[in-house]
Amino acid sequence: MIRAVMLRGTIIGAAEHLGVSAPGVSRLIKHTEESLGIRLFERQAGRFIPAIEAGPVFDQIREVYKGVENLQTALGSLKKGEDVRLSFASAPSVAQFIAARAVRSIRTKYPNLFIELDILKIEETLDYLLLERGEFVIMSSPLDNPAIENTKIASGEILAILPEGHRLAAKSEVTIDDLMQEPLVGIDPSDPYGAILAQPFANAGIVPHHTMRGRFAQTVVSLVRHGLGVGLIDEFSVAEVYMPGVVRRRLAESTPIEIYAVAKRGRVISNFAGFAIKRFRKELSEAHVHWQIED
């Protein structure tokens, strides 16, 4: 109220400024002056003018409000993500479609947040987290390290992918035996992600013989799209409604794949990172609606 009287110069003006009654302002000013034993304002023809001797008090009040305004500005910027960086990474399979959807949601909530998204293989993840280059990584397998915390955020399945027009596309689901009769495109089973894709073969007691291999899920999809063979892929790598040139079929030998948010143990992540992980969890859980099995 003291500041409002300073700004408006009258009791009525201060009351309007604060949205309170004028008598209430008048009583508080009088009570404050009497309690402090000092005169804050000179009364001149109905106007309240800061008393000269109270100058240092008013200077401090100005500084307090300047600090409050700066705080409000900082809080407003923080809510929008201004001057803040969110760094995280994703495995290539999740990055293809899911990451973009998650980032879109993050951008909607924090329009001015600077987002840095890296694409990492599992062998690159440990250094990335321990050196704190980013806050978390979305991976298709957990890291076995005491300095790392793994949180499962989604489950999916391995699918068969075929070139458009392929003879197996007439089936509602395909088997490992079906795929073994065709040129097989895949990823080296010694690679952690490749081992996941090779699991259905291992479960059937079969060693897959690839005619062609790539390093990333996107490469496998591209090779299949161009008619160079058939393959297995996780559903998140093909979680798009329209995948021209590629036919997706369920695998008779159902094989799950799990997705993890991986972070440095003991590190307190930002609210932005926490929100991002929630968005990944949501987008991954809804990934199955972004593709449909062709008849």
C-alpha positions, 0 to 999 in steps of 0.5 A: 500500500505504501508503494501504491500511495507513492505511485498514485499520490492519493489515497483514492488512487492507491485504492483503485490501484490495489482494488481495495477500499480507500478508508482501508488504505488510509488507516494502514498508512496512518497505523504504519507511520504511528508504529514506526514513529516516522512520517512517510508522507507529506499531506498537501491539498489531498495529495501524499508526497513522500517525506524527504526524511523517509527517502531511504525507506522509499529507495529500499521499497523501490529496490524490493519491487524491482527485485520482485519484478525481476523474479517474475520475469525470470519465472515467466521465462522459465515457464516458457523455457527461455534461456534454458537448454534440454539435452537428451539422446535417443536410440536410432529406432526410437528417434525415427518417428517417436522422438519427433512426436515427443519433441513436438509436445515439449515444444508446445509446452515450452515454446522457447526451450532450446532442445538438443537431441542426439542419436546414440548407439548403446555403446556411446550411451555410458560416456554421454550420461556419465560425462553429463552431456545430456540428462537422459537417453531413450534406449531399446535395452538397459545399461548394466552399470551401477552408475546408471539407472534404467526405467522401463517406459514402454513395451512393444513387439518385433514385426516382420517387414516386407517389400510392397507386393511381396508374396508373404504380404498376403498372409495376416502374420508370418513365421520365422520359417517363412522369413528363412525362405527369403533373402534376409536383411538385418543387423549384426546379432553381436550388436545389442539392437541386432541381438534383439532383432535376432531373438525370434530366430534364437528362440526357434533354434535358428541362426539367421543368415543375412544376405545384407546388413545395415547398422541402423533400423532405418537402413534395414527399412530402406533396404526392404523398401527397395526390394532387397529382402525381408527383415525383422524390426521393432514396431517403434521404427515403423510407427507411422500410419503410412510407410510407402513401399513397406508392408508390416506383418505380425510375427507368429513367434511373438517377441517383445521389445522394451524401451528404457529411459536411462540416466546417471544414477543420483543425478537430479534431472530438470523439470523439462527432462521429467516432462520429456520422459513423460511425453516419450512414455505417452508417445510410445504407449500410443505407437501402435495406433500409428500403423495398421496391419494391411489386409 
